[in-house]
Amino acid sequence: MKKKSVIVGCTSGVGRALVDNLFEAGHDLFLVGRQMNDLDEIRKSFLPAKLEKQKVTLFCADLEQIDAGCFFRKAIDELGQIDNLFFDSRILFDRKDFQRLEVSEINKLVWSNFLGHIHILQAFYDYIKSANHEINIVGISSAACMRPRNQNTIYAASKRAFEFYLNGLAQDFSESRVRIQLYRLGFIRTRMSKSAKSVIPFASAEETSKMIFDNLGSNIQLRYYPKFWFLISIIYSCIPRFIFSKMKRRTHETK
Ligand SMILES: NC(=O)c1ccc[n+]([C@@H]2O[C@H](COP(=O)([O-])OP(=O)(O)OC[C@H]3O[C@@H](n4cnc5c(N)ncnc54)[C@H](OP(=O)(O)O)[C@@H]3O)[C@@H](O)[C@H]2O)c1
């Protein structure tokens, strides 16, 4: 039977590449993005002959103002059944944290990386709980949440909070046919990191989405990608506090 997937944060990077994987595999799609023209561009990129056989619904919404009930009803009306829910969206204000963030930016970080996702999942909860078929919920998180640092702290805390929520949900759904997977991504070459340089290699958005797609339905609960980020996270966690405290990023306020 044809699979039906909802993708939140699909207009760029990993989410955009994932849309191609899912469409190629014959899924009906419910695509969520902030700009209708970006969503339209995605639909236009598909062959018209394929669009006759596969449904692609565009849902324009900003997670900061999401009406989760309306989102849920529209997704069910359009797809009939939901098999996969992907939460990929993110906002990141690079090199800005603590005193340099505006209140509106703090709200954006928390809504786009955490609150918007849980509002949607709360709206889907009864449906997921009573479903008799297999449902996959995939949360895209970040290696940034392995240990708090003085950079991107609110971003990382929001990601970590979403992980925490999904882990609670996994316990709640442990006797059902729901699979919850979490990916902690390392450096992925996307629009945010176009010109970023690092001795640690970047993976591409396409490699990353292919890995997520290939693992759909497997028993993975938490995976680092690229995999060597698992090792980095262990090393990072073991650094004694007196050394770690000297590793902070220097902003113009702390120089
Ligand atoms: N790239 C990396 O190096 C890296 C590293 C670690 C973790 N990750 C994680 O991997 C995932 C994908 O990253 P990426 O680099 O591919 O992201 P990206 O290119 O920045 O794309 C983020 C997506 O989220 C959407 N989005 C952001 N705020 C939204 C809101 N308020 N409402 C609705 N949609 C919203 C964006 O829509 P617009 O197009 O409208 O902005 C875009 O489609 C994210 O969860 C990120 O945290 C990435």
The ligand as a MOL file (V3000), in Angstrom:
LIG
                    3D

  0  0  0     0  0            999 V3000
M  V30 BEGIN CTAB
M  V30 COUNTS 48 52 0 0 0
M  V30 BEGIN ATOM
M  V30 1 N 23.1700 21.5860 8.6480 0
M  V30 2 C 23.8420 21.1890 9.6980 0
M  V30 3 O 25.0810 21.2720 9.7530 0
M  V30 4 C 23.1160 20.5630 10.8660 0
M  V30 5 C 23.8610 20.1770 11.9860 0
M  V30 6 C 23.2020 19.5970 13.0590 0
M  V30 7 C 21.8360 19.3940 13.0170 0
M  V30 8 N 21.1390 19.7870 11.9290 0 CHG=1
M  V30 9 C 19.6870 19.5670 11.9570 0
M  V30 10 O 19.2690 18.9650 10.7450 0
M  V30 11 C 17.9850 19.4660 10.3720 0
M  V30 12 C 18.0680 19.9990 8.9650 0
M  V30 13 O 19.0610 20.9910 8.9130 0
M  V30 14 P 19.2880 21.8320 7.5860 0
M  V30 15 O 20.6470 22.4110 7.6760 0
M  V30 16 O 18.9220 20.9790 6.4390 0 CHG=-1
M  V30 17 O 18.2200 22.9940 7.8100 0
M  V30 18 P 17.8780 24.2580 6.8860 0
M  V30 19 O 18.4850 24.1210 5.5290 0
M  V30 20 O 18.2000 25.4690 7.6890 0
M  V30 21 O 16.2970 24.0860 6.7230 0
M  V30 22 C 15.4840 24.2310 7.8180 0
M  V30 23 C 14.0500 24.0650 7.3850 0
M  V30 24 O 13.2090 24.3860 8.4980 0
M  V30 25 C 12.2140 25.2920 8.0590 0
M  V30 26 N 11.7570 26.1480 9.1440 0
M  V30 27 C 12.5240 26.8730 9.9800 0
M  V30 28 N 11.7470 27.5510 10.8460 0
M  V30 29 C 10.4730 27.2400 10.5480 0
M  V30 30 C 9.2210 27.6420 11.0700 0
M  V30 31 N 9.1300 28.5170 12.0760 0
M  V30 32 N 8.0960 27.1380 10.5280 0
M  V30 33 C 8.1640 26.2810 9.4870 0
M  V30 34 N 9.3410 25.8510 8.9380 0
M  V30 35 C 10.4750 26.3370 9.4610 0
M  V30 36 C 12.9180 26.0920 6.9720 0
M  V30 37 O 11.9680 26.7810 6.2030 0
M  V30 38 P 12.3590 28.1500 5.4090 0
M  V30 39 O 12.9170 27.6820 4.1070 0
M  V30 40 O 11.0540 28.8460 5.2840 0
M  V30 41 O 13.3660 28.8890 6.2460 0
M  V30 42 C 13.6450 24.9890 6.2340 0
M  V30 43 O 12.7850 24.2830 5.3820 0
M  V30 44 C 17.6250 20.5370 11.3920 0
M  V30 45 O 16.7480 19.9810 12.3430 0
M  V30 46 C 18.9400 20.8890 12.0470 0
M  V30 47 O 18.7960 21.3100 13.3810 0
M  V30 48 C 21.7300 20.3690 10.8490 0
M  V30 END ATOM
M  V30 BEGIN BOND
M  V30 1 1 1 2
M  V30 2 2 2 3
M  V30 3 1 2 4
M  V30 4 1 4 5
M  V30 5 2 4 48
M  V30 6 2 5 6
M  V30 7 1 6 7
M  V30 8 2 7 8
M  V30 9 1 8 9
M  V30 10 1 8 48
M  V30 11 1 9 10
M  V30 12 1 9 46
M  V30 13 1 10 11
M  V30 14 1 11 12
M  V30 15 1 11 44
M  V30 16 1 12 13
M  V30 17 1 13 14
M  V30 18 2 14 15
M  V30 19 1 14 16
M  V30 20 1 14 17
M  V30 21 1 17 18
M  V30 22 2 18 19
M  V30 23 1 18 20
M  V30 24 1 18 21
M  V30 25 1 21 22
M  V30 26 1 22 23
M  V30 27 1 23 24
M  V30 28 1 23 42
M  V30 29 1 24 25
M  V30 30 1 25 26
M  V30 31 1 25 36
M  V30 32 1 26 27
M  V30 33 1 26 35
M  V30 34 2 27 28
M  V30 35 1 28 29
M  V30 36 1 29 30
M  V30 37 2 29 35
M  V30 38 1 30 31
M  V30 39 2 30 32
M  V30 40 1 32 33
M  V30 41 2 33 34
M  V30 42 1 34 35
M  V30 43 1 36 37
M  V30 44 1 36 42
M  V30 45 1 37 38
M  V30 46 2 38 39
M  V30 47 1 38 40
M  V30 48 1 38 41
M  V30 49 1 42 43
M  V30 50 1 44 45
M  V30 51 1 44 46
M  V30 52 1 46 47
M  V30 END BOND
M  V30 END CTAB
M  END
